[in-house]
């Protein structure tokens, strides 16, 4: 029951916003949103890391897409903190 409540709370947090939607492509998720989605999916599946397609599908439910790192940086998963971080290439 606790897990269901936490999952719902995170989904609500990811989907709430100003209510404006782009007519074009979905906006990319921020690093914080990506890390929240990672936490929820890890709690739900019990495995770390969850499959990338599961992470992308979870973000898509909130109207977001996987973020693209800025030029000269790469998005990596830190095994110590279990969070995504941006590193220099």
C-alpha positions in Angstrom: 0.0 0.0 0.0 2.9 2.3 0.9 4.5 1.6 -2.5 1.3 2.4 -4.4 0.9 5.6 -2.5 4.5 6.7 -3.2 4.2 5.7 -6.9 1.0 7.8 -7.2 2.6 10.7 -5.4 5.6 10.7 -7.8 3.4 10.3 -10.9 1.3 13.2 -9.7 4.4 15.3 -9.1 5.7 14.5 -12.6 2.4 15.2 -14.3 1.5 18.4 -12.5 2.7 21.6 -14.0 1.4 24.8 -15.5 -1.0 22.9 -17.8 0.5 24.2 -21.0 1.3 21.6 -23.6 3.5 22.0 -26.6 1.7 21.3 -29.9 5.0 19.7 -31.2 7.3 17.3 -29.6 7.2 16.3 -26.0 9.6 18.4 -23.8 12.6 16.6 -22.4 12.6 15.6 -18.8 14.9 17.5 -16.5 17.7 15.6 -14.6 15.5 15.8 -11.4 12.5 14.3 -13.2 14.7 11.6 -14.7 16.1 10.7 -11.2 12.6 10.6 -9.7 11.4 8.2 -12.4 14.5 6.1 -11.8 13.8 5.9 -8.1 10.1 4.9 -8.7 10.9 2.2 -11.2 13.7 0.8 -9.0 11.3 0.6 -6.0 8.6 -1.0 -8.2 10.8 -3.6 -9.9 13.3 -4.2 -7.2 16.1 -4.2 -9.8 18.7 -1.5 -10.5 18.9 -0.2 -13.1 15.5 -0.6 -14.7 15.4 -1.2 -18.5 15.8 2.0 -20.5 12.6 1.4 -22.4 10.7 1.1 -19.1 12.2 4.5 -18.0 11.3 6.1 -21.3 7.7 4.7 -21.1 7.3 6.0 -17.5 8.5 9.5 -18.6 6.1 9.4 -21.6 3.2 8.9 -19.2 4.0 12.3 -17.8 4.3 13.9 -21.2 8.1 14.0 -21.2 10.8 12.4 -23.2 14.3 11.2 -22.4 16.7 14.1 -22.0 19.6 14.7 -24.4 22.8 15.8 -22.7 24.3 19.2 -23.6 27.2 19.2 -26.1 30.4 18.0 -24.5 28.6 16.2 -21.7 27.2 12.7 -21.3 24.5 11.3 -19.1 25.7 8.4 -16.9 24.3 6.4 -14.0 26.3 6.8 -10.9 26.5 3.3 -9.2 27.2 4.7 -5.8 24.3 7.2 -5.6 21.9 5.4 -8.0 21.3 8.7 -9.8 21.9 10.1 -13.3 24.7 12.7 -13.5 26.2 14.7 -16.3 29.9 14.2 -16.9 32.4 15.8 -19.3 33.2 13.6 -22.3 
